[in-house]
């Protein structure tokens, strides 16, 4: 397939994803990869952060979290699907971050990932403002022992502290999960 064909497919896929994303309503049940998911707000970090997440997701068991995430880098919050293949992670870091520094923070994270895992393939970066601030995200394909993983990493600020989170799923599910995950990011609220 020539480069022109690949570009056309990429543009067509992008348009289809944008159309699907505009029709996502987390107040209604969503069918994702053949499974029904209901969404509801959940609170984290002593109820200072609210995020709409699938009600079917639960905290990842500690033994699995220790295997899946390096202990030194294990996120503070890990919510996972019933089969533990789709995760949402959250980290509220020490230090300070101003809203205008969010894009630079995302770029530093991208550089760190690129240096540590050169096989990573980066796709798009997005930034949007919500009622409670700004969120910047990037999506990328990484690799694990189990195969390719689709990731969305995002950065925001909560009470002047950096919030870094991820969404990840098996790469073959990315087209169905991506618009839903991005819609979830738009629900970040500081309480």
Steps between C-alpha positions, in 0.01 A plus 500: 500500500637839404543799728199676342277202580624495858435874535145462367430212738639700791283803413190284456563318829556834677171636367315184606650520850405869534143421393480214751652719774240769444223243555636365831265569790635359826159549661386207284626144494778440248575177312877466474661189353170315537456583871258742664644770724318750721682814609478698821706764683759366745708697751871463562769656719283565803211601271700787350476359147192375320514300178229309317612137462341165410305369799621150411862598567645420843830560679764265364603227748834584663676181381405568137588870532847401625547280192356738244649826630854530629483556874704819480261636236174344619218754469312611812165407341452209260150417381465200271247307298372162622764319291775748602582593140372861500636738765459857618779629722539823697795658676490824696862607526679717752630830379318776321380542146328800346234457234717670239776241569280200410618475135868511604436232763340278235801553271740402779301182559507425128877546493543271801287229340679536167840469668405201718295319234625595151254262327206710623291650219341837580182620331306814591519764770193689613424773749161617616362720771229390738312697763770400749815558301697359215588146394768400250526147364703290260432155370756239410565134433733316737601139533492251785554127539130455421510698176431852379324744735307817410556782750365846565705698750359822636615788718291744700533706818317447829558761771827601328625139499566298184244229423634238263279220382480234236241295323620180336349203318612226260598666173239310300229678705628856457245614242209416727652625826672822382194724455353379830826555688536852359142576602583379853788749516256783435322410825797582729373724778679650797285488813 
